[in-house]
Amino acid sequence: MSRDQRSTIALETVRLTKTYADQQALDGVSLRLEANRIHGLLGRNGAGKTTLMSIATAQLFATSGEVRIFGQNPYENREALSRVCFIKESQRYPEAFNVNDMLAVASTLYPNWDAAFADRLTEEFRLPRCKKIKGFSRGMLSSVGIIIGLASRAELTLFDEPYLGLDAVARGLFYDRLIEEYAENPRTIVLSTHLIDEVSRLLEEVHVIDGGRLLLHEDTESLRMRAYTVTGPAAKVDAFTAGRRSLRREALGGSAHAALLASSPSEQAEARAAGLETAPLPLQQLIVHLTGHNGTIREGLA
Ligand SMILES: Nc1ncnc2c1ncn2[C@@H]1O[C@H](COP(=O)(O)OP(=O)(O)OP(=O)(O)O)[C@@H](O)[C@H]1O
C-alpha cells in the first residue's frame, strides 16, 4: 500500500484481540475506517465496541494485533493522539470543575478547538456555565461530552453512546449540529450507538460488531439497497429464500415474511416476479436480525 493510500485511512486495526481475565472482548477484529466519513459502530451490549475504541485511542492495551491512527501506532504517540478526540460513554469529569473550566482545558488539548462553536453549543444545550459538574444530571454530562467532541474539530472524533440521559430534543440538536459541522469541516466521525434508527440517516458506513468480531462492514447506502423483506404465501417464500441469504423468517397463518440481504441487484425484482411483495428493511431491523437473539454469529458477512 502506498503512503497516499494509507493516509486516507483514519483508523485501522489488524487482527485485534482483547481478553479481560477470562472474557474475550475482541476476537481478531480487522477493520479500516476511511477518513472523512461518518462511521457507525453498531452492535449489542457487550459486543466489544467500547473496548475497540479504547484500544484505538491508546487508552487500553490490546492483547494482540495492531492498531494505527492515520497510519501511525497511537501508543505514546502525542502527535497521532492530538488528532483524536474520544468521548466515552459515562465520561467522568473533575467534579469541582464547571463548564467554563472544562472548555478551557479542552481548548488546550485539541489543536483545532473552535471556542466560538463551543460557546454556541453551550447556549443551545442550555448548560449553566458556572455550576459545578458535580451537580450535573446524566443528560447534562452527556451534553458536555457532545460539546467537547464537536468543538474539538479533531480529525478523528469517536462518540461512544454519547447521549445517555439526553432527551429527544437534545439528541436531535446533536444530530443536526454534527451533520452541519461535518458538511462545513469534513472529518472522520465514529458513532457507537444503539439508537440505530435515529442515526441511520447520518451514517455513511456501517461496521457491525458481534461477540468481539466484525460481522459486517458496508456502505450504508448499499446496505439499504440490499436489505429487504418478502411477504407472501409460505410455500412461495420458502421456495424463494432457499439458498439465499435469509436472516429471519416468520410465519403468519398460511403466509410468511422473511428478511433478506440481497446478493445481486436483481434479487428483489426476482422476488416480485415470483409473486412476493417486497419492502425495504430498516437498518435497525437488519442489525437486530444479524446479531440475533441468541448471540449466534452469522459467518461470512464481513
Ligand atoms: N474492565 C473489564 N473487565 C472485564 N470485562 C470487561 C471489562 N470491560 C469490558 N468487559 C467485557 O468485555 C466485553 C465487551 O465489552 P464492551 O464494553 O467493549 O462492549 P460494548 O459493545 O461497548 O457494550 P455496550 O454497548 O454495552 O457499552 C463484555 O463482555 C464486557 O463485559
PDBQT file of the ligand as one rigid body, heavy atoms in Angstrom, charges set to zero:
ROOT
HETATM    1  N1  LIG A 401     -12.759  -3.914  32.507  1.00  0.00    +0.000 N 
HETATM    2  C1  LIG A 401     -13.359  -5.055  32.128  1.00  0.00    +0.000 A 
HETATM    3  N2  LIG A 401     -13.161  -6.189  32.838  1.00  0.00    +0.000 NA
HETATM    4  C2  LIG A 401     -13.754  -7.355  32.456  1.00  0.00    +0.000 A 
HETATM    5  N3  LIG A 401     -14.558  -7.481  31.383  1.00  0.00    +0.000 NA
HETATM    6  C3  LIG A 401     -14.804  -6.380  30.662  1.00  0.00    +0.000 A 
HETATM    7  C4  LIG A 401     -14.221  -5.114  31.004  1.00  0.00    +0.000 A 
HETATM    8  N4  LIG A 401     -14.635  -4.190  30.091  1.00  0.00    +0.000 NA
HETATM    9  C5  LIG A 401     -15.446  -4.862  29.232  1.00  0.00    +0.000 A 
HETATM   10  N5  LIG A 401     -15.530  -6.168  29.587  1.00  0.00    +0.000 N 
HETATM   11  C6  LIG A 401     -16.294  -7.199  28.868  1.00  0.00    +0.000 C 
HETATM   12  O1  LIG A 401     -15.869  -7.211  27.513  1.00  0.00    +0.000 OA
HETATM   13  C7  LIG A 401     -16.974  -7.378  26.641  1.00  0.00    +0.000 C 
HETATM   14  C8  LIG A 401     -17.047  -6.192  25.685  1.00  0.00    +0.000 C 
HETATM   15  O2  LIG A 401     -17.392  -5.019  26.423  1.00  0.00    +0.000 OA
HETATM   16  P1  LIG A 401     -17.503  -3.578  25.749  1.00  0.00    +0.000 P 
HETATM   17  O3  LIG A 401     -17.775  -2.607  26.851  1.00  0.00    +0.000 OA
HETATM   18  O4  LIG A 401     -16.330  -3.340  24.903  1.00  0.00    +0.000 OA
HETATM   19  O5  LIG A 401     -18.801  -3.762  24.837  1.00  0.00    +0.000 OA
HETATM   20  P2  LIG A 401     -19.750  -2.671  24.179  1.00  0.00    +0.000 P 
HETATM   21  O6  LIG A 401     -20.053  -3.190  22.826  1.00  0.00    +0.000 OA
HETATM   22  O7  LIG A 401     -19.148  -1.320  24.273  1.00  0.00    +0.000 OA
HETATM   23  O8  LIG A 401     -21.044  -2.770  25.083  1.00  0.00    +0.000 OA
HETATM   24  P3  LIG A 401     -22.114  -1.625  25.489  1.00  0.00    +0.000 P 
HETATM   25  O9  LIG A 401     -22.834  -1.268  24.227  1.00  0.00    +0.000 OA
HETATM   26  O10 LIG A 401     -22.971  -2.338  26.472  1.00  0.00    +0.000 OA
HETATM   27  O11 LIG A 401     -21.344  -0.487  26.075  1.00  0.00    +0.000 OA
HETATM   28  C9  LIG A 401     -18.194  -7.533  27.521  1.00  0.00    +0.000 C 
HETATM   29  O12 LIG A 401     -18.425  -8.909  27.719  1.00  0.00    +0.000 OA
HETATM   30  C10 LIG A 401     -17.782  -6.894  28.829  1.00  0.00    +0.000 C 
HETATM   31  O13 LIG A 401     -18.449  -7.494  29.915  1.00  0.00    +0.000 OA
ENDROOT
TORSDOF 0
